[in-house]
Amino acid sequence: MASARDMADHPRMRVTRIESDLCINYTRDLVPALMARAPAARFVWVMGADNLAGFHRWGGWTQIARTLPVAAVARPNAGPRARLSKFPQRFRAARIDERSAASLPDLPAPAWTFLTARWHPASSTALRRRARPRNPFRPGL
């Protein structure tokens, strides 16, 4: 949580434990729960392009895309694979240019964009692992 709060240092971003508080394991269940709790909020689902490449394997992925806008952030080695995956193909007509990405929260779903950014080589799994305190009883964890 502390690491996420450090990274989300912006007045319009709030880090919560809502998934664990509500015992939610899947994004398809999280999205409607968030929207019900904050009906005036303008949500955008942000994911790495490496997740975009396999987004079509998520349960309820088309429902998610039709519920809120999506921003896919470029990740190393995910560009062509992500851009040619099922999500961009299915929602080709809903893609907006990166230069218009600031308008994404105001657009009705489906709407999405691919954001190029300076790459960070670490995966989210590696970042979480690095932030997790070591267990003295289980070396290497």
N, C-alpha and C positions, 0 to 999 in steps of 0.2 A: 504494500500500500504506500509506504513512504517513497519508494522508487517511482511509482506511478504518479504520486502527487508532485514529486520534483519535476517530472517530465511534462506534466500537464499544468504548468504554472501559467495560467491564463484565467482572467475573471469569468470567461464564458464556459470554462471547463470545470467539472466537479468529479472527483474520484470517489466512488462509493463501493460498498460491499453488497450491493443489491442482489447480485446473483446468489451469493451464499445466504444472504438474509431471506430470500424468497425460495431457496432450494431449487434454483433454475440451472439447468445444465446446457440448454441449447438456445442458440440465437433466435430460432423461430418462436421460442416461448418468451425470451427476454424482451424482444422488440415490442410486442403488445403490452407487456407489463410496464415497460418504461413509458410508453405513450399514454397508458391509462393513469399513471401516477403524475405525469406532467403534460396534460393535454395542450397547454399553450406553447410548449417547447417545440423548436424546429430541429429535429434530429437529422443527422447524417451518419450513416454507417461508414466508418473508415477502416480499411483493411489494407494490408500489404499486397502487392501484386502477386507474391508467391501464394497467398490464400485465394486470390482471384482466379488463379489457374485451376484450382480445385473446388471453387465455390459451388459448382453444379452438383457436387457430391454431398453438400450439406442438406440436411432435411429441411424442407420448406424454403429452399433458396429463391424460387420464383416469388413466393409470398413475401419474403423479406424485401426483394427488389421492387415489388409493387406497393410496398408499404412506406418505405422511406428512401431518400436518395442515397447513393453509394459513391464514395471516393476511394479509388484504388491508388495506393502510393507505390511508385516504382521501387523495386527491390532488385539486388544483384541477381543475375541469371534468370529472372522471371519475365522479362519484357516480351519476347515473341510468344512464349508459351502462354502467358497470361492474356495477351492481346488477341490470341487466336482461340481461346478457350470458349466453352459453351455460353457463359454469361455474356461476354461482349458480342457474340454472334446473335444470341436471342434478343438482346436489348440494344442492338445496333442503332436503331432510330432514336433511342432515348439518351444517347451519349451527347454530352455538351463539351465544348472546347475547354481545355485547361485554363485558358485566359478568362473564362466566365465562371470558374469554379466558386468564386465568392458568392455567386447567386444560388448555389446548390441548396442551401437551407430553405430558400424561398420557392423552390420549384416543386411541383407535385411529382410524386413517384409514378412510374419509374423515371428516374433521371440519374445519370452517373457520369463520372469523369475519371480519366487516368492522369494522375499527378506525377510529374517528374520532380525529383528532389535529389539532393546530395545523398548518396547512399551511405548507410551505416552497415558495416559488414556483419554485425552480430544479429543473429536471429532473436525473436522474442523469447524463445525457449532458453537460449544462452543467457539473455539478459535476466530472465527470472532466476535461472540457476545461480548466476553470479550474485544476485541480491539475496538469495535464500541463506539464512544462517547455517553454518556447518553443524552437523550433529556429531558431538564428540564420541558417541557410542557406535557410530557407523562411518568409519573413515571413507573419504571420497564422496560423501553425500553433502 
